[in-house]
Amino acid sequence: MSVTAPPALLRRRTGIAAGSALLVLAVTGCSGLGRTAVGPVSYTTGKDEVVSVNSPSVKGCHKMAPDGARKVDNRTMIDMILYTTRDCSGRGTAYVATTFTDANAARALPWRSYRFVH
């Protein structure tokens, strides 16, 4: 004796299998894309020039202008850490949450690099 499933059940199983396969393909296809911090990071240099970077990568250390930044405006969707060194190292850091601004005191060292918290 053999048991066969009704046609509606076979279609449902086929649909579930096809949907699962598409989901796996979509996830593996998007995993290689570089993630970005959606939105701009703007900063004002010591020479009062405004530099704006739109949707920078969330990976790695980002160097600022050679003379550094006195004010940093984080309008991305990811928090960031500011550093007084060019290589995102050292102890003098500041945490800037999304949609917040950090301004240095006149005698403080300028910010020279930043990294995203992800």
URLIN-V87294 format. One record per residue. RES is the residue in three letters. PHI is phi in radians with two decimals (NA if undefined). NEAR is the number of other ideal C-beta (glycine too) atoms within 10 Angstrom. D_FIRST is the distance of its C-alpha to the first C-alpha in whole Angstrom. Layout:
res;phi;near;d_first
RES;PHI;NEAR;D_FIRST
RES;PHI;NEAR;D_FIRST
This chain:
res;phi;near;d_first
MET;NA;2;0
SER;-2.00;3;4
VAL;-1.99;4;7
THR;-2.09;7;10
ALA;-1.43;10;13
PRO;-1.10;8;16
PRO;-0.98;8;19
ALA;-1.12;8;21
LEU;-1.19;10;20
LEU;-1.13;11;19
ARG;-1.12;11;23
ARG;-1.12;12;24
ARG;-1.12;11;23
THR;-1.12;10;24
GLY;-1.12;10;27
ILE;-1.15;10;28
ALA;-1.11;10;27
ALA;-1.15;10;30
GLY;-1.11;10;32
SER;-1.11;10;32
ALA;-1.12;10;33
LEU;-1.14;10;35
LEU;-1.11;10;37
VAL;-1.09;10;37
LEU;-1.11;10;39
ALA;-1.14;10;41
VAL;-1.15;9;42
THR;-1.24;9;42
GLY;-1.21;9;44
CYS;-1.55;9;47
SER;-1.18;7;47
GLY;-1.47;6;50
LEU;-1.28;7;52
GLY;-1.30;7;55
ARG;-1.42;13;56
THR;-2.15;16;59
ALA;-1.47;24;61
VAL;-1.13;14;61
GLY;2.10;17;64
PRO;-1.64;14;68
VAL;-1.94;24;70
SER;-2.09;17;73
TYR;-2.52;24;76
THR;-1.87;17;80
THR;-1.37;18;82
GLY;-1.12;13;85
LYS;-1.65;8;87
ASP;1.08;8;85
GLU;-1.61;11;83
VAL;-1.73;11;79
VAL;-2.00;13;76
SER;-2.21;10;73
VAL;-2.08;16;70
ASN;-1.57;13;67
SER;0.82;14;63
PRO;-1.20;19;64
SER;-1.11;12;61
VAL;-1.39;19;60
LYS;-1.63;12;60
GLY;1.45;11;64
CYS;-1.76;15;67
HIS;-1.92;18;69
LYS;-1.45;15;73
MET;-1.71;21;75
ALA;-0.97;15;78
PRO;-0.96;9;81
ASP;-1.50;12;83
GLY;1.40;19;80
ALA;-2.23;26;80
ARG;-1.69;19;81
LYS;-2.40;16;79
VAL;-2.20;23;75
ASP;-2.02;19;73
ASN;-1.68;24;69
ARG;-1.87;16;68
THR;-1.54;22;64
MET;-1.74;14;61
ILE;-2.33;18;61
ASP;-1.19;16;64
MET;-2.41;24;66
ILE;-2.11;16;69
LEU;-1.73;24;72
TYR;-2.24;23;74
THR;-1.53;18;78
THR;-1.82;16;77
ARG;-1.42;14;76
ASP;-2.04;10;73
CYS;0.95;17;71
SER;-2.31;12;72
GLY;1.76;13;75
ARG;-1.67;7;76
GLY;-1.39;11;77
THR;-2.11;16;74
ALA;-2.45;15;73
TYR;-1.67;11;70
VAL;-2.10;21;70
ALA;-1.24;11;67
THR;-1.02;16;65
THR;1.14;12;68
PHE;-1.95;13;71
THR;-2.21;12;74
ASP;-2.16;18;76
ALA;-2.16;11;80
ASN;-1.40;19;82
ALA;-1.24;7;85
ALA;-1.04;5;88
ARG;-1.62;5;89
ALA;-1.36;12;85
LEU;-1.17;13;84
PRO;-1.28;18;82
TRP;-1.34;25;78
ARG;-2.08;20;77
SER;-2.78;21;73
TYR;-2.62;24;70
ARG;-2.47;17;66
PHE;-1.60;23;64
VAL;-1.64;13;62
HIS;-2.47;10;58
